[in-house]
Amino acid sequence: MGKNLLQKVWEAHTVRRLPTGQTQLFIGLHLIHEVTSPQAFEDLRRRGGRVLYPSRTFATVDHIVPTASQERPFLDALAEKMMASIEENCRDYGIPLFDLADERQGIVHVVGPELGLTQPGLTIACGDSHTSTHGAFGAIAFGIGTSQVRDVLASQCLALDPLKVRRIIVTGRLPQGTYAKDVILTIIRQLGVQGGVGYAYEYAGEAIERMSMEERMSVCNMSIEGGARVGYVSPDETTFQYIRGRRYAPREDAWPQAVKWWKAMASDKDSSYDDEVKLDGARIRPTVTWGINPGQSVEVDERLPRPSDVSPAERASVAEALEFMDFQPGAPIAGTRIDVAFIGSCTNGRLSDLREAARLVKGRRVASHVKALVVPGSQQVLKAAEAEGLDQVFSQAGFEWRHAGCSMCLAMNPDKLVGREVCASSSNRNFKGRQGSPTGRTLLMSPAMVAAAAIAGEVTDVREFFNEPALK
Ligand code: SF4
């Protein structure tokens, strides 16, 4: 019987089994950012520790970065303090920092892959939940808490519980208007937000194999929203071609050896899994969340659930979500008026996301009552988009074109919802208060669906845009 990728990578990085039953796992790459690292460094300093592998540690700034004016000092004193703290810590411990003046800066899960730091067969840790993104490359990538950030800084290791592996096979070809975001929202809807607890998700099947690396990243990014500890795709030619030539990728003389090792880390054809789930990709439709967790979603032409229609176990949470969102049971999601449209985040703030959204908004105008933002995931994405003229397309349509950062994904910066605003968002969480207003409401969807909603001023089926001539 062969082994799956998780088993191989886990074995290759095991330092020892701990008496607790956990594994002490070596971490190949540690990515840090300004929000979850200050206390970790403070603790390290207090204990007189050092960073064991500064060469395996890279820092960027993303969560608190303003995306309009980036003038220092920041108006928010706490943000300025976090910024000063990561600058000092990286200087003191010899860690490369991609700060605002550095063209490598951006959201941690966008810059790791685009710089070639994220590679197959690696173990990766980062103090952000959506570290699972890096699994798109066949890495095992863990989102960790502040005390674990300290542990990785000091020891380059983590103590981890064993994981089961669920293989999620998405067969067939995705129809027009269905994107990677719809695939992962559908998976989470079917398996539940707790369905992946104790599991790694291995994504496979024709629909996944046909995806670009950016699409695979969108899928893996939201594994955590389905409760999975990590999510990954076995590396293939698409993976290798994406990595080749990037700044931190193996040099040409080391390339054949690297690819040989990466291929060896891929799941064997006869691997065993603890569970297997199959979905027909050809049947997945544009999907929108209507509730207060990413599992509460419907296809754009479906109606919202009624508490009486769902299982007794779900009834209370469906009723709570409908009440919070101020939605009527059984109402259609299409036609829901929006106030804000946000295209960005580590789920969907990459160049291909912006290209697709720009293709849809070109020659059209954002509805007059909608505030619309496009926030590139990194400075590299921003530059590439500007080189293609996408910024002009968005600006002419009435979107604000911003600097790179997390922006409205979690609103630890000036980009926030106000009051009861409804936001069509390409990000990954729709929890109460996630976008800065305790009463603000988030509808998650693909960036193309956000673009369509921005133009229509309400949730609308992006597929209708493909046949409709743009207004000049
Ligand atoms: S975009 Fe959102 S999920 Fe991604 S790193 Fe930033 S805050 Fe975290």
Residues whose N, C-alpha, C, O or C-beta is under 5 A from the ligand:
A	BS01	SF4	D128 H130 S345 C346 C406 C409 L410
